[in-house]
Amino acid sequence: MKNTTISGTALSSDGRKILFSSDESGVFNAYEMDLETGKVSKLTDSQDSVYIKGYLPDGSGFLFEKDNGGNEISHIYLKDADGNERDLTPGEKVKAMFHSWDDDSKGFYFLSNKRDSRYFDVYYMDLKNFKAELIFENSEGFNPGPISSDGRFIALSRAITMNNFEMYIKDLKTDELLHITPHKGEVFYAPVCFSKDSRALYFITDEDREFRYLKKYILSTGTSETVKSFAWDVLFAKLSKNNKFLAVTINNDARIELKLYDLERDMEINLPELPKGEITDFDFSKDEKFLAFVADASNSPKNLFFLNFQTGEFKKLTDSLNPEITPEDLVEAEVVRFKSFDGLEIPGILYKPKGIEKGERVPALVYVHGGPGGQTMLGYRPLFQYLVNHGYAIFAVNNRGSSGYGKSFFKAADHKHGELDLADCVEARRFFETLDFIDKAKIGIIGGSYGGYMVLAALAFKPEVFEVGIDIFGVSNWVRTLKGIPPWWGAMRDALYKKIGDPYKEEEYLISISPLFHAERIVKPLLVLQGANDPRVLKVESDEIVEKVRKNGVPVEYVIFEDEGHGFTKKANQLKAYKTILEFLDKYLAS
């Protein structure tokens, strides 16, 4: 846990410095690296996680976001050249999020729900006076997307279901709203960015295909054309300031792969070998000379990387791995597949401990990701490496309903969550049993958020399958959780109702899949970890399941983190959580 985690990148206007967030201090704070000297300076000293958004165009300061103890009510802050910090979006119950810089570098756009807690309006803040101007009143629950370079158009999307989205273009000058994606059936649409001349909108869709790809819509003709498509989902795309370069990321079998194109020469740029994990947070310099990004691998934590387009120079700027760790001791994960109960092929990521002797058998854990609709990727997970280094095999199952494997796979568990996807988790245990290095009598299940729910569901509805369960802020009562979704989730709340169940119309069904109402069936040891400030899975979800299971005479351990929300971001809390997990497993699974 002495590894450093890095998040976000922002290059200065002159390309000489890079801004990023790091938890080197134990909590995410803002740091700056001088690219000429390599010197790193800490710029904030916050006890709540700081996530950088970018330098002011003239270099006189930078913007960042933070919330209060993980409550997700984020505000935008300015730290000026004199070191003063200022909350630009005050309000105790107001959530604000940075959107984008304007094209002429005079201000920035941001989202805020201060007018109506349910919806995010779009505001413009002038850097001269830092006054906010409402430019789009979002009274219909749209997801605000990119704004054109000339400031005239904003792209909008709206979720009908988790699989079906509509997309619009709003003319902020004439107030005209144009629906640009009339379609039949369920199709995904997500606007990405406008071209420099404001004549085209780039967007991601799975229209007429199984996997998502990149298209662009021509405003003058109302027609669209394919830009880039692959055998896997396009995750994201970004244009450099003057549209010389296009960066595209692909979800290539649980690995995020970067593709870079020179649009002026209509060619793909050959990149050096990059870490085989997740590539995120990439930023072009304004002069289009440099690209910075964050990348990791299953056996290497996140680091900053830098590419010089003019010289071809490519270098890793940071070394996040704890120097006390020998890199060779970290396990490189492997993507494997098995056939589930109905023949559907289920992918997952296998971590096998090193040094297993012939005939030796080790305890194992099925890990279930969050969501619903999430995906475990081949990125660096310190908890996995920690447990594997202590002799536990891990299989991170990407059960049906996971993203990244086509829209049919993503929809395969709709309105059957806690049933079909749970069956895949049961089959994942049986897959473990086919491996000659696994102790078949020592297989547990672990997961966070929706994955925590799957842990509780496994123990309640399949009580004899797993020997132990580790629930990390998981849902125990779907009726309460779905009714208590934060108001700013807007249309996504209704889409979630359609995916899992409507608590106002299908209460009986949701009770049938909620472990809290079947807790008397849980007979295996249970560990529960919970953030006190979690706005998504409320603390009461864990309080009540712990209380009920303890009545069964079952060993139950419960750890609450008073200064965390939906996820543990502070290093001291991560240390406590991971150590607790290992001690629980050593006591109830490995012994």
C-alpha positions, 0 to 999 in steps of 0.5 A: 500500500506504499504504492502511489495512485495517480489520477487525472492529467492536465498539461499547462498551456506552454506544455512545460508542466503537468498537473495530476492528482496523487495519493502519495500523502495518504489522500488524493491531492494536487501535484505538479511536475516540471517536465524539463527537470522532473521536479514534483511539487505538492500543491494542495494539502486537503484531508478530502480527496482532490481531483484536478481539472486543469490549469487556468489558461494563463497559468495563474492557478488551477481548478480542482474538485472535492467533496466532503468526506465522500458524500459526492456533493462535489464543488469546484475550487480555484487555487490561485498563484498566491496559494489561496483556495476559493470555492467557486460553487458554494452551497451545502447541498449543491453538487457542481462538476467541471465540464470543459474550457471554452475555446478562447480560454476566457472561461469554463463551463460547469454543471450544477444542480443548484436550481433543481436538485434533480437536474444539472444545468450548464453554466459559464464562468468568466475567469475575469470576475468568476461569476456564473451565467446560466446558459442551459436550463436543463428542465427535462433531465438531459445529460449535458454533453460537449459544447461546440467551439463557437459556443452555439451548440450543446449536445445532449443525451437522455437515457430511456433504459440502460441500453437505449439512449436518445441524442439531441443538439440544442442551438443556444442561440435560437433555442431550437432543440433537434432530435438527431437519433430517431430510431427503433429498438434499443440503441446506445448513443453518447456524444463525445466532442464537436469538431473545431469548426463546430460543423460536426458532432462526434459520437459513440453508438452501437447502432446496427452493431453489437459493439460500439463505434465512433461516428460523426454527425454533420450538422448542415446535412443531418447525415452521419458517417462512421469514423472508426470501428473495431471488433470491441467497444470504443470507449472514448475519443478526443480531438486535439485543440485544432483537430490535428490528432484524434485519440480513441480508446478501445475496450479490448477484452478487458484491456483499454487500448489507445489508438492515435491518428494524425487526421491531417495526414490520414494515418495511424501513429505507431505507438511504442509498447504500452502497459497492458492494462487501462489507459485513461486521463489523456490530455493533448497540449494546446499547441498539439506537440505533446500527449500525456496520459495515465496507464497501468497493467495488472502487475504495475500501478498507474503511472504518467506517460508523455509522448512528444509528437515532434521528436517521437520521444516517449517516456514514463514520468513517474514510478508509482511502485513501492520500492520495497516491492520486487516487480517480479513478485507481482502476478500478471493476470490472465483473461480466461473463459468458461461456459455457464449453466446455459452454455453462455461463455463467461469471461473473467480475469484469473490471478494465480499465486506464484510459487505453487508447488506440484500437488499444492492447493490454495484457497480462492475467491470469486470477485464480483464487480460493481454496477450493475453493468460494470466490468473488471479490467486488467488494471492494477488492483492492490487488493488483488495483489495483496491477497494473491501474494498471501496465497489466495487465487482470485477469479474476477468474473465478468458475469452476464450483464457486464459491459465490454462484451457487446450489447446482447451480453450487457442486456442478458441479465436485465430484470433478472439481476440476482438470478442469472448473474448470480448463477454465473457466479456459482458457475465461476466457483465450479470453474475454480474446481476444475483447476488443479491448484485450487482447494475445492473446500476453500472458495469464498466470494467478495465484491463491492457495491453491486458486487457486494449485493451479489455476495449477500445474494450468494450467501442468502440464495445459494447458502451452501456454495461459498464458504465465506462472503466479503461484502464491501458496501453492498445493497441488502434492500433493493426497495430502499436503495432504489427509492433513495437514489440521489436526486441528481441521478435524474433520468438514469434513476428511471433507467436503473428501475427498468434494469433492476426493478421499479420500487414503486410498482414491483416491490414484491419482486424486489423483496424477493431478490433482496438478501435482507428479507432472506437473511435467516438463510445466511449460514457462512461467515460474513465480513461487511465494510461500509463508508458512513457517508455513502450516498449510493448504498446507505449505511443502514443497508449494512447495519441491518444485514449485519444485525439480522445475520448475527441473530443466526449465530454466524460469525459476522465482522463489521467495519465502518469508515466514518470519513468515507463514502462509496469507496475508500479513497484514503490510504489509511482506510485502505490499509485497515480494510485490506488488512481486515479482509486478509485476517478474516480470510486467514481465520475463516477460509484458509484455516 
